[in-house]
Structures are given as C-alpha cells and as structure tokens.
Amino acid sequence: MWSNENESREWPNAALFAIYDGHGGSKCADFLRDNLHNYLVIQPSYPLFPIQALHETILYSEQQY
C-alpha cells in the first residue's frame, strides 16, 4: 500500500522486526504478518515519529481486522 505522498518523503534507514506468535489462534497473526508493515508506512507520522506511527498503526489494524 504505497502512495505518492509516501514516495516523496525522504526515508531514513529503518527495519521492522515482529513476532506474530498466534497464541490465540493463527488468524490474527496471519493478518498482522500480511498487513502491519503496509499500515505503518501509510501513517502521516511515519517515518519522522515512529512511536506515534506504530501506535496509530495498531489502532488502524484493529479497525481493519
């Protein structure tokens, strides 16, 4: 889910590592594995404010699931 707005920003070197353990079942873990990184990069606060962006991403993910 890339947008032209995100492509015009200067991006710092960054990496996202996550463990989706699926302890409550695999559906949520699979959903996050497939979507979390895409939801992160569309947040207006990313990449300048990564903590805020991750918080917004989690809230957005909950709405989408």
C-alpha positions in Angstrom: 0.0 0.0 0.0 2.3 2.7 -1.2 1.1 6.2 -2.0 2.7 9.0 -3.9 2.7 11.0 -0.7 5.0 8.5 1.0 7.3 8.2 -2.0 8.0 11.9 -1.9 9.3 11.8 1.6 12.9 11.2 2.5 13.0 7.9 4.2 15.6 7.0 6.9 17.2 3.6 7.1 14.8 1.6 9.2 13.8 -2.0 9.8 10.7 -3.6 11.3 11.0 -6.9 13.1 8.0 -8.6 14.5 7.0 -11.9 16.0 3.4 -12.9 15.3 3.0 -15.8 17.7 -0.6 -16.6 17.2 -1.1 -17.7 20.8 -4.8 -17.1 20.5 -5.0 -18.7 17.0 -3.4 -18.0 13.7 -5.9 -15.7 12.0 -4.8 -12.5 13.8 -1.1 -13.4 13.5 -1.6 -14.1 9.8 -3.5 -10.8 9.3 -0.8 -8.8 11.0 2.0 -10.6 9.2 0.4 -9.7 5.9 -0.7 -6.1 6.7 1.1 -4.4 9.6 4.0 -3.1 7.6 1.7 -1.7 4.9 -0.4 0.0 7.5 2.7 1.5 9.2 4.0 3.3 6.1 0.7 5.0 5.3 0.6 6.7 8.7 1.1 10.5 8.4 3.5 10.4 11.4 5.8 7.8 9.7 8.8 8.0 9.4 9.5 11.1 11.5 7.7 9.9 14.6 8.0 6.1 14.7 6.5 5.5 18.1 3.4 7.6 17.3 3.2 5.9 13.9 3.3 2.4 15.5 0.6 3.4 17.9 -1.6 4.7 15.1 -0.9 1.6 13.1 -2.1 -0.7 15.9 -5.3 1.3 16.2 -5.8 1.2 12.4 -5.1 -2.5 12.3 -7.7 -3.2 15.0 -10.3 -1.3 12.9 -9.4 -3.3 9.7 -9.5 -6.7 11.4 
